[in-house]
Amino acid sequence: MTGDDIQKLRQQLRCTPRELAEALGVSRELVMQWEEEQRFPTKEHVLQMETLRQKGSVPRMRGRRATAESPMAVLADPDLWRLMRKLLTHTELRARVLAIADDYDDPVE
C-alpha cells in the first residue's frame, strides 16, 4: 500500500491522520510517515485498513477521550506545540480561544 493509497483511503473515510491512527492503534506520526513513504505499513495494518475501507468509516471519539492522557503524553504531542506556536503568534486567534475556553472548567480550580 503506497502513501497515495493511504491518503485516498483517508479521503474516502473522511478522517484525519489522527483518527486513522487511533483506529489502527498506531501514532499519528506513523500514519504521516506511511503517507510520505518514509516507512511502510505492516501486512496487519494493511488488512486493518482494508477492513476500515469495507466498513466505510472509522470509529470516532465523541467528546473527551475515553481514557485521560498523562500530562507527559500531552506535552509530547506535536499538535499541542503547533497550536502553541499559533497562539503565541496570532493575537486574534488567542482572543478567540480564550473566549471559547471560558465555557470550560479550569482543572486547577
PEMO-V11752 format. One record per run of one state. SS is the DSSP state (hx for helix, st for strand, lp for the rest). FROM is the first residue (numbers start at 1). TO is the last residue. If there is no record, write none. Layout:
BEGIN
ss->{SS;SS}
from->{FROM;FROM}
to->{TO;TO}
END
This chain:
BEGIN
ss->{lp;hx;lp;hx;lp;hx;lp;hx;lp;hx;lp;hx;lp;hx;lp}
from->{1;3;14;17;25;28;36;43;56;71;77;78;90;91;102}
to->{2;13;16;24;27;35;42;55;70;76;77;89;90;101;109}
END
